[in-house]
């Protein structure tokens, strides 16, 4: 999880927390909007990162 600078294990744990926060099931995805809201990282920063990595 390079966006946060943390390990993959931390990233997986963070995804579980975000899904629980938004009431999502394990198989559901989270959106960049949801990640931005939960993490406090500006959505523009997330969008730029996703553009670079895709």
N, C-alpha and C positions, 0 to 999 in steps of 0.2 A: 504494500500500500504506500506508494511513493508520495502521493498527495499529502499524506499526513506525516510521512517520514518514519512510520512505525513498521513493525514486522508484519508478516502475513498472518500470523496467529492473532495478533492484536486486531487486524483488519476483519478477520472472521468473527471475532468476539464483538466488535463494533457493529457489524452488520446485524448480528442477532439482537443487539440492544436497540438498534434503529427500527428493526422490524417489530419488535415488541412495543416500542414507543408509538408506532403508527398503527398497531393492531393488525399487522400482516402475518400471513402464514409462512412457514419455512420455504415453500416453493415459489413464493411471490418475490418479485424484484422490487428494489427501491429506486426512486427517481433522483436525478440530480437535485431537483427542488427539495426533496425530502432530506437528502444528505446535507444540503446547504443549511436548511432550517435547523437540523439537529446539531451539526458541527459548528455552526457559526462562521463557516467559510463562505465568502461571497460567491454567489452563483456564477458570476462572470469568471472567477478564478477556476472554478470547477469546469465550466464549459471550455475554457482555453486548454486546460489540462487534458480533457477528453478529446479535443480536436487533435492535439499533438500525439496522443497515444493510439488513435484509431486509424 
